């Protein structure tokens, strides 16, 4: 099994694309996107009538997702349900949710001789994603899309979805992982993060609060996305309205508190996730207000009173939790999140901790 990002030639990529039930001949395959986990490519496909279509191919990172089959089972169930709900509401299911293109064998995955697992989706044309919110209107659209996503999946029939990454949204577990990484210091980096570790110690109250809110039974379990970054919503090129929620690998049982907090952590700032100038890492109050309006517009009457009340605490709680994840990965030698430069995961951690400070400061005013 390999998770290398640059080890496939153009010929190999074309062969992988052709392993799927495409509706034409592959013209070219190019790298696509800036995701932290998988390797993503887009193929151009010449149809029988001469027109061009596109498909999105991903090599699944099996160090992160040890059971790709379970990931695709979840995605198939979720997208089938979303398609039916979108049709009920008068929408276009081909743009409103992902469409899996099966392998030539009929399976959702293609496994190479090297044990790599690949999947393919139809490319949604006329829409794109942005790493940060362009303005408050964009933040509102993204929040509405994620609120609609959780609402439409509220009546997903059983059985319970697979937990594709156990303990993924577990603040107590993430804190324990950080402490274990400090003790092990496998990469010899603990000496570099004294200020960050002190920050976590100083905000132990947030860790305890998160542990309580995410404890079993504290809030209802729902089907949630778990990775609600702004760039996981495609917006229409012409209208700027939200089209589709993407990156469904961690869609599984969880709490809406995590989704909302995850959306706030980067949707409410214009700063990049790995910004080195921390003076630029501030909350945009208009974007934050737009996120709150957009999410609540779609979930009003669906969420319980306790869930809705907890949303306003979600930002700092989840931002701290994810900051600890980046810090843990840095200490462990960058095993989980892709890095393009030395110290990038530490920079990501610092951005998150700066956002926690600003979110808490604004809440105290």
N, C-alpha and C positions, 0 to 999 in steps of 0.2 A: 504494500500500500504506500502510495506517495502523495504528499500534499504540496509538492514543489509547485511554484507558480509560473515558472518559465521553462518547463522541461518538455513541452509538447510542440512539435514542429507544425507548420501549416498543413502538411500532409496528414499528420496524426489527428489534428483538430478536425479536418474535413472528414476523415474516416469516422471519428466519433459522432459528428453531426449526422452523417449518413446512417448511423446505427439507429436513428429514430425515424418514425413514420412521418417524414416531411412530405409536403405536397408539391415537391419539385426537386430540381437539382441544385446542389450547393455551389454557389459562385465564389464565396470567400467567407472566412471566419476571422473576426477581429476581437481583441480584448475589449472589455466593457466595464465601466463602473469603477467604484472605489471602496468596495466592501471590505470589512475587516476579516471575514471568515473564509468564504469560498473564492474560487477562481471562476470568473464569469466571462463569457464570450458571446458574441452575436454573429449569427450566420445570415448571409443574404441567400435567398432561395429563388431560383427562376422557375416560375410555374409553367404549366403546359401552354397557357395562353400568352406567354411572353412577359407577364407582369412579374414584379419582384415582391417578395414577402420576406419577413425576417423572423428568426427564432432566437431565443435566449438559452444558452447552454451553461450549466454550472457543474464544476467538479466539486463534489461535497467534501468538506474537510472532516475526515473521519476521526481525527483526534478530538474534535469538538462534538461531533454527532456520531457516536459509536454505532448507532443502529439506523442507518439511512432508510431502511425499509419502513421503520415505524414513523420516521419523519414524513415520508411520502404517503403513508396511510392516513396520517392526520391531515395533510394538505389536501388529499383527494376528498376526504369527508367534508372538510371545511369549505372547499371551493364548490363542491356539488350543492351543499346547503345554501351557500351564498348566491349561487346562480339562480336557484329556485326563488329565493327571497327577493332578489333584484328584479326578476321577472314579475313577481307579485306587485312590486311597487312601481312597475312601469319603466324600469331602467334597461340598459343594454348589458346583458351578462358577459358579452365578449370583451367589453371594456371595463366593466365594474368589478371583475375579479380575474385572477390568473386562470389560464387554461393549460392543463398539462398535455404535452405531446408525448404519447407513449413511445417506448422503444419499438423497434421492428418486431420484437418478440411478443409485444402486447403488454409488457411490464412497464411500470412507471420509472424504473431505473435501468440503466445500461452499465454493466460491470466489465471493465477491461481485463486483459490478461494479467495486468499488474495489480488487479484488485481495486482499482479506482472506481468509484461510483459517480456516474453522470446522470443528469436529468435535463429535461428540455421543457420550456414554456413558449407559447406563442408570444411574440413581441407586440406590445400594445403601442400602436402608432399614434402620432399626434399628441404625445404626452411625455413629460419628463419629470425628473426629481431634482431637488436642490438640497445641498448639504445644510444650509441654514435658512431661516425664514427671511424672505425678501422684504416683507412688510407685515403689518398686522392682518391684512386681508388674507395673506398666504397662511399665516399661523392659524387663523380662524378656519380656513378650509381643511388644513391638516387635522386639527382637533375634531372638526365635524366628522371627517372620514373615519377616524379611530373610534369616535363615539358611536357612529353608525355601525361600524364593524362589530363591536361588542354587543350592540343591541340586536343586530340581525342573527348573531350566533346564540342568542339567549335561549332559543328553543331547539338547539342542535340535539337530535335524538342520541341516546346512548348507543354503545357503551362509552365510558369515560375515555377521553383522548389519552394517548400515550404521553408521558412526561419525557420529552425528547432530551432534556438536560435536567436530571434530578437536582432538586434544591436550587434551581436557577434563580428564583425570586425569593430568596431566604436571607434577609438581612443578618440574622444571627449566624447563619452558616457562613456568609461572606466575611463577617468579622472574625469568626473562628479560623477561616482559611488564611486571613491576613496574619493573624497571630502565629499560625503554624509556619507560614512562609518566613516570618521574621526569625523564628527559632531555627529553622533549617538553613536559611541564608545560602541557598545552593549556588547562587550566582555572585555571591560576595558583594551585594549591593546595599545591605542594610545601612552601612556607614553613610550612604548618600541621601537617606530619606528621614533624617531625624526630625525635621520640621513637619513633615507629613504625618509621621507617627504621633507627634505631639498633638497635631490637629485632631486626629481621631480620638486620642485620649480626652482632649478638651470637650469633645462633642459626644461623650459617652451617653448623655441623656437622650440624644437623637437615636443612638443605636438601641437603647432600651425601648424608646417609644415605637420604633419600627418593629422591634421584636414582638411587642404587644399587639400591634395592629395586624401583623402578618401571622399571628398565632392561629392555629386551627379553630374555626368557629367564631373568631372575632368579627369577620366580615364574610359575606357569601362568596362561595367559590363559583367562578364563572369561566367561560372560555375567553381568554384574553390573548393579546398579541405578544406582549413581553418585549417588544423591540420597537417602540413607537417614536423613532427618530423622524424628524421632518422629511429626510430623504427616503423614507419608506412609504411615502404617499406620492403617486404620480398625479400631476396636475395638467389639465388640458392646455395645449400651447396657445390656443386662441382665446379661451374664456378665462383661464386662470382658476377654474373650479376643480375640486378634487375629483379624480377619475377612479383610482384604484389603490387599495392598500396592498403592498407587496412584502416580500421577505417573510414568509409564514412559517419558518422552521421552528420557531419557539411558540407558535400558537398552541396553547395547551391549557389545562386547568390552572387558575390563578385568581388574583384579585385585581379589580379595576384600579385600585390605588397604585399599583405598580405601573400600569399603562399610563395613567395620567401623570405621575411623577416623572416617568421616563420622557414623556412628551415635553414637560416643562423644562427639563434639565438642559436641552439644547434648542427647543423651539422658542424659548423666551429670551434668547440672546442672539446677537448677530456674530458672536465670536466663533471661530473654528474650534472644533473639539480638541485640537492639539496646539492652540494658540500659545505662543511663548511670551507675548506681551500681556501679562495678567491685568494690566490697567485697562485693557479692552474687554475684559471678561466681566460684563455687567448685564443685568437684566434690563430688557426693553419693556417698560411698563405697559405700553400699548399692545405688544405681542402677548405678554402674560395675560392681560385682560381678555384679549381675543381668544386665547386658548381656553380660558375658563368659559367664555360664552359659547364657543363652538362645541365643546364637549358636552356641556350641560344642555344645549339645544337638542342634541340627539339622544341624550340619556334621561331627560326629565320624564318622570313617571315610570322609568325602568329600574333605576337604581333605588336602593333603600335610602331612608333618611340618614342612617349611619354612614353608608358609603359616600353619599354626597357631601356630608359634613367633613369626612376625612380627606376629601380631595385637596383642600387648601393646605393641608399639612404634607401632602405627598411630594411636592417639589423638593424640599431639602432632604427629606428622608431617603428618597430614591436616588437623588443626586449624590448623597454621601455614600450610599451603598455601592453605586457604580464606580464612584471614585476609588473606593476600597478595592474593587475588582481590578481596575487598572494598576493600582499600586501593588497588589498581590502578583499580577502577571509580570510587572517589572522585576519584582524580587525573585520570581521563579525563572527568569531568563526569557521573557516574552514568548511563552509557549502557546497562549490562547489567541490574543489579538495580533494581527499582522502589523509589522512595523516597517517603515521605509528608512528610518534613521535611528541612530543610537539615542536612547532616552525618550523616544516618542511616547511610550506608555506612561512614563513619569510626567511628561508634559500634559498628557490627557488627565492624569490624576490631579495635577495642580489646577487645571481649568475647572474641574468639578468641585474641588474644595473652595476655589474662589467664588463659584456660583452659590455654593452653600452659604458662604458668608453674606453674599448680597441678598439672597432670598430671605435669610433670617433677619437681616437688617431691615428689609422692607416690611416684613411681617410685624416687626416690633414698633413701627412708626404709628 
